[in-house]
């Protein structure tokens, strides 16, 4: 099988676009000290398919181009998401979906909290808590409920794992 066939590339592109659009739809709350990005629930797809690591990182990168913090958020915010999705993917055999959902809560809370402290002068702990709270609601509550329910559907799983060898993937 090719490294990246056209179906996999399409899936990556579509999920990247979905992340960006979902972020833009909640734009007033997607940036700043309260980060309520419903798009962040999509990071849980990385639990089932490594291709979504690229989708989420690139989607976050593109969405952060519109951040009021500019290139600082592009670099730091995207880095926080990349760390989270890598942890989700590489821990998927040891933890359940809920535990995996805590990686973006912690990663974004601490990293984006530090970003807000050092570049906007906001209180670190307050910023970290607010960002983590937004992530917890979007990823650990809404995301786990939605993605967890969808993962029980064979058609959904076939769709999100399309084009990859799933012999070592958690179903």
C-alpha positions, 0 to 999 in steps of 0.5 A: 500500500502506498504511503499516502494514497489519494483517499488518505490525502482526501481524508486528511484535507477534509478533516483539516478543513472541518477543524478550521471551519468549526474553529471559525464558527466559534471564533469569538471564544476560540482565542484568548484566555477562554478557548472554547473550540468545539473543533478540538473534539476532533483531536480524538480521531487520532485515537483511531487513525494516525492520519488525523495527527496531520489534520489536527496539527495543520487545521490548528495551524491554519485556524491560528493564523487568524488568532489575535496573537498572530504568529506566536499563537501559530507556533505555540498553540499549534505546538500544544495541539501537536503534542496532545495528538501525538500523546493521544495516538501513542497512548491509545493501546494503554488508555481509554478514550476518556483518559486520552482526552485529558492530554489536550486538556493538560497540554493546551492548558499549560502551554497556552496558559504560559503563552497568555502569561508571557505574551499578554501578561495574564495570570498563568494559573487563571489562564491555564485553568480557563483554557483547560476548562474549555478543552475539558468541555469540548474534548473530554465531555462533548468529544468523548460522548460524541466520538465514543458513541460514533466509534461503536458504529461500524460504518463510522469506523470504516470511514475514519480508518479508510485507507489505512492498515488497521491491523494494529489500530485500536477499534 
